[in-house]
Amino acid sequence: MKILWRVLDFYLDASIHVALAVFCLIYCTAFFLQIRVDEHLALYVLTGTIASYNFIKYGVEAEKYILVANRYHKNIQFFSFIALGFAAYHAWFLNLKTWIGIGVLIVLTGLYALPLLPQGQKLRSLGLLKIILVALIWSGTTVFLPVLSIDHPIDWDTAVEGVQRFLLVLVLLVPFEVRDLKYDQPELRTLPQRLGLSGSRVFGIGVSVVFFFLTFLKDDLHALELIAKAFLFLILALMLVVTRRDQSRYFASLWVEAIPILWLGIIWLLWKFS
């Protein structure tokens, strides 16, 4: 049994789970916009997310990332370099528009992770700005890159989907912000520090409502999309209701990050049995 828990911990700590969540959202985008998925882009995002998330989590300072002493972190480092190699391979096949989009997202990621502020602070240490940057990066990666990679125009429906994805990620970040409440310095002014637990739940539910009703603004709206987003709205509401200050170890890192994976499964079932 211990081996299974170790495998699960490595799966989470090596950012495989979050990478699968991002990967699944690309296919959700393809379903809603009725476009094909560039497999090189999807695999680039999957492996690139593993490498970039681990770099941010374990080694924003390059020297520390290379000179790892802990055996467990060495394994994650080795896995990350393999993922980076695969990402570089798949990136070779992407078109110029996608490369430009990736460049913009790399800049945003750098703003999030690197100590660019006075006294070595990072923008990720500035409370609300952190979650806005993360939501922008996820929206760009899972909505706009798939569109650019197949030379599809960024039309009205794409823009609506991009805004919805941004809002979705904001809501998904609420349990993480609540979890980190006991570790965050008061001056960070994070969402739960500003609003409290109840206020953060209300914020999340309000954003979820906006997320759902934005669906009706689409020019090309299908019943399956409406049903799929209604399911997601209910899942998000339940997630917010059960969010606590003292969460279980795996609540946010496993169950919340599994929501995009679950959502793709729901979409597939709706499509299969429609």
C-alpha positions as CSV (number, residue, x, y, z in Angstrom):
1,M,0.0,0.0,0.0
2,K,2.9,2.3,0.8
3,I,4.1,2.0,-2.8
4,L,0.7,3.1,-4.1
5,W,0.8,6.2,-1.9
6,R,4.4,7.0,-3.1
7,V,3.3,6.7,-6.7
8,L,0.4,9.0,-6.1
9,D,2.6,11.5,-4.3
10,F,5.1,11.5,-7.2
11,Y,2.2,11.8,-9.7
12,L,1.1,15.0,-7.9
13,D,4.5,16.4,-6.9
14,A,5.9,15.9,-10.4
15,S,2.9,18.0,-11.8
16,I,1.6,15.1,-14.0
17,H,-1.9,15.6,-12.6
18,V,-2.1,19.3,-13.3
19,A,-0.6,18.7,-16.8
20,L,-3.3,16.2,-17.5
21,A,-5.9,18.8,-16.4
22,V,-4.5,21.4,-18.8
23,F,-4.3,18.7,-21.6
24,C,-8.0,17.8,-21.1
25,L,-9.0,21.4,-21.3
26,I,-7.5,21.6,-24.8
27,Y,-9.9,18.8,-25.9
28,C,-12.8,20.6,-24.1
29,T,-12.0,23.6,-26.3
30,A,-11.9,21.5,-29.4
31,F,-15.4,20.1,-28.6
32,F,-17.0,23.5,-27.9
33,L,-15.4,25.3,-30.9
34,Q,-15.8,22.3,-33.1
35,I,-12.2,22.3,-34.2
36,R,-9.6,19.6,-34.5
37,V,-6.7,19.3,-32.1
38,D,-3.1,19.6,-33.3
39,E,-1.6,16.6,-31.5
40,H,1.8,18.2,-31.4
41,L,0.4,21.1,-29.6
42,A,-1.5,18.9,-27.1
43,L,1.6,16.9,-26.3
44,Y,3.8,20.0,-26.2
45,V,1.4,21.5,-23.6
46,L,1.2,18.3,-21.6
47,T,5.0,17.9,-21.4
48,G,5.7,21.6,-21.2
49,T,3.4,22.0,-18.3
50,I,5.2,19.3,-16.4
51,A,8.6,21.0,-17.0
52,S,7.4,24.5,-16.3
53,Y,5.3,23.8,-13.2
54,N,8.2,21.8,-11.7
55,F,10.7,24.6,-12.5
56,I,8.4,27.1,-10.8
57,K,7.7,24.9,-7.7
58,Y,11.2,23.6,-7.1
59,G,13.7,25.8,-8.8
60,V,13.0,29.3,-10.0
61,E,16.6,29.9,-9.1
62,A,18.4,27.9,-11.7
63,E,21.4,27.0,-9.6
64,K,19.2,25.4,-6.9
65,Y,17.3,23.5,-9.6
66,I,20.5,22.0,-11.0
67,L,22.2,21.2,-7.7
68,V,19.4,19.2,-6.1
69,A,20.5,17.2,-3.0
70,N,17.2,15.4,-2.1
71,R,16.8,12.0,-3.9
72,Y,13.1,12.5,-4.3
73,H,13.6,15.9,-5.9
74,K,16.3,14.5,-8.1
75,N,13.8,12.0,-9.5
76,I,11.4,14.9,-10.2
77,Q,14.2,16.9,-11.8
78,F,15.1,14.0,-14.1
79,F,11.5,13.4,-15.0
80,S,11.2,17.2,-15.7
81,F,14.2,17.2,-18.1
82,I,12.7,14.3,-20.0
83,A,9.4,16.1,-20.3
84,L,11.2,19.2,-21.5
85,G,12.9,17.2,-24.2
86,F,9.6,15.9,-25.4
87,A,8.2,19.4,-25.3
88,A,11.1,20.7,-27.4
89,Y,10.5,17.9,-30.0
90,H,6.8,18.7,-30.3
91,A,7.4,22.4,-30.4
92,W,9.4,22.0,-33.6
93,F,6.2,21.1,-35.5
94,L,4.2,24.1,-34.4
95,N,3.4,27.1,-36.7
96,L,4.6,30.6,-36.3
97,K,1.3,31.9,-34.9
98,T,1.5,29.3,-32.1
99,W,5.1,30.2,-31.4
100,I,4.1,33.9,-31.0
101,G,1.3,32.8,-28.6
102,I,3.7,30.6,-26.7
103,G,6.1,33.6,-26.4
104,V,3.4,35.8,-24.9
105,L,2.6,33.0,-22.4
106,I,6.3,32.5,-21.5
107,V,6.5,36.2,-20.7
108,L,3.4,36.0,-18.4
109,T,4.9,32.9,-16.8
110,G,8.1,34.8,-16.2
111,L,6.2,37.7,-14.6
112,Y,4.5,35.2,-12.4
113,A,7.6,33.2,-11.3
114,L,10.8,35.3,-11.5
115,P,11.9,37.8,-8.8
116,L,11.4,41.0,-10.8
117,L,10.1,43.2,-8.0
118,P,12.2,45.1,-5.4
119,Q,13.7,43.0,-2.6
120,G,13.5,39.9,-4.8
121,Q,9.7,39.6,-4.7
122,K,7.7,37.9,-7.4
123,L,4.4,38.9,-8.9
124,R,3.0,35.6,-7.6
125,S,3.5,37.0,-4.1
126,L,1.0,39.8,-4.8
127,G,-2.2,38.1,-3.8
128,L,-5.0,38.8,-6.4
129,L,-2.5,39.5,-9.2
130,K,-1.2,35.9,-8.8
131,I,-4.5,34.2,-9.5
132,I,-5.2,36.6,-12.4
133,L,-1.9,35.7,-14.1
134,V,-2.5,32.0,-13.6
135,A,-6.0,32.3,-15.1
136,L,-4.7,34.3,-18.1
137,I,-1.9,31.7,-18.7
138,W,-4.4,28.7,-18.5
139,S,-6.9,30.5,-20.8
140,G,-4.3,31.3,-23.3
141,T,-2.8,27.8,-23.3
142,T,-6.1,25.9,-23.4
143,V,-8.2,28.1,-25.7
144,F,-6.1,30.4,-27.9
145,L,-3.1,28.2,-28.6
146,P,-5.4,25.3,-30.0
147,V,-7.1,27.9,-32.3
148,L,-3.8,29.4,-33.4
149,S,-2.2,26.0,-34.0
150,I,-4.7,25.1,-36.8
151,D,-4.9,28.6,-38.3
152,H,-8.5,28.9,-37.1
153,P,-9.7,32.6,-36.8
154,I,-10.1,34.0,-33.3
155,D,-13.8,34.8,-33.6
156,W,-16.5,35.8,-31.2
157,D,-17.1,32.3,-29.9
158,T,-13.4,31.8,-29.3
159,A,-13.3,35.0,-27.3
160,V,-16.3,34.0,-25.2
161,E,-14.7,30.6,-24.6
162,G,-11.4,32.3,-23.6
163,V,-13.2,34.5,-21.0
164,Q,-15.1,31.5,-19.7
165,R,-11.9,29.6,-19.3
166,F,-10.3,32.5,-17.4
167,L,-13.3,32.5,-15.0
168,L,-13.2,28.8,-14.6
169,V,-9.6,28.9,-13.5
170,L,-10.3,31.7,-11.1
171,V,-12.9,29.5,-9.4
172,L,-10.7,26.4,-9.4
173,L,-8.0,28.5,-7.6
174,V,-10.3,29.4,-4.7
175,P,-9.7,26.1,-2.7
176,F,-5.9,26.5,-3.2
177,E,-6.1,30.1,-1.9
178,V,-8.1,28.9,1.1
179,R,-5.6,26.0,1.7
180,D,-2.7,28.4,1.7
181,L,-4.4,30.9,4.1
182,K,-2.5,29.6,7.1
183,Y,0.9,30.0,5.3
184,D,0.4,33.3,3.5
185,Q,1.7,36.5,5.1
186,P,-1.1,39.0,5.9
187,E,0.4,41.7,3.6
188,L,-0.2,39.5,0.6
189,R,-3.9,40.4,0.7
190,T,-5.0,37.2,-1.0
191,L,-8.6,36.5,-1.9
192,P,-9.5,34.7,1.4
193,Q,-7.6,37.3,3.4
194,R,-9.7,40.0,1.9
195,L,-13.1,38.2,1.9
196,G,-12.8,35.4,4.4
197,L,-13.9,31.8,3.7
198,S,-17.6,32.6,3.3
199,G,-16.8,35.6,1.1
200,S,-14.5,33.5,-1.1
201,R,-17.2,31.0,-1.5
202,V,-19.7,33.7,-2.5
203,F,-17.1,35.1,-4.9
204,G,-16.5,31.7,-6.5
205,I,-20.2,30.9,-6.9
206,G,-20.8,34.4,-8.4
207,V,-18.0,33.9,-10.9
208,S,-19.4,30.4,-11.7
209,V,-22.8,31.9,-12.4
210,V,-21.2,34.4,-14.8
211,F,-19.2,31.6,-16.4
212,F,-22.4,29.6,-17.1
213,F,-24.5,32.4,-18.5
214,L,-21.8,33.6,-20.8
215,T,-22.5,30.4,-22.7
216,F,-25.7,32.0,-24.1
217,L,-23.6,34.8,-25.8
218,K,-22.2,32.3,-28.3
219,D,-23.2,32.6,-31.9
220,D,-23.0,28.8,-32.5
221,L,-24.5,27.2,-29.4
222,H,-25.4,23.6,-29.1
223,A,-27.5,21.8,-26.4
224,L,-24.6,19.5,-25.5
225,E,-22.4,22.5,-24.6
226,L,-25.1,24.0,-22.5
227,I,-25.6,20.7,-20.6
228,A,-21.8,20.2,-20.2
229,K,-21.4,23.7,-18.7
230,A,-24.4,23.2,-16.5
231,F,-22.8,20.0,-15.1
232,L,-19.5,21.9,-14.5
233,F,-21.4,24.7,-12.8
234,L,-22.9,22.2,-10.3
235,I,-19.5,20.6,-9.8
236,L,-17.9,24.0,-9.1
237,A,-20.7,24.9,-6.7
238,L,-20.3,21.6,-4.8
239,M,-16.5,22.1,-4.7
240,L,-16.9,25.6,-3.1
241,V,-19.4,24.4,-0.6
242,V,-17.1,21.6,0.7
243,T,-13.9,23.9,0.7
244,R,-12.6,24.2,4.2
245,R,-9.6,26.0,5.9
246,D,-8.3,22.7,7.2
247,Q,-8.5,20.6,4.0
248,S,-7.3,17.0,3.6
249,R,-3.9,16.7,2.0
250,Y,-5.3,15.7,-1.4
251,F,-8.4,17.9,-1.6
252,A,-7.0,20.7,-3.7
253,S,-4.0,19.0,-5.4
254,L,-5.9,15.8,-6.4
255,W,-9.7,16.3,-6.4
256,V,-9.9,20.0,-7.4
257,E,-7.3,19.6,-10.2
258,A,-9.2,16.5,-11.4
259,I,-12.3,18.6,-12.3
260,P,-11.1,19.4,-15.8
261,I,-10.4,15.7,-16.3
262,L,-13.8,14.8,-15.0
263,W,-15.4,17.4,-17.2
264,L,-13.8,16.0,-20.4
265,G,-15.2,12.6,-19.4
266,I,-18.7,14.1,-19.0
267,I,-18.4,15.8,-22.3
268,W,-17.3,12.6,-24.0
269,L,-20.3,10.7,-22.4
270,L,-22.7,13.3,-23.5
271,W,-21.4,13.2,-27.0
272,K,-21.3,9.4,-27.1
273,F,-24.9,9.0,-25.9
274,S,-26.5,12.0,-27.6
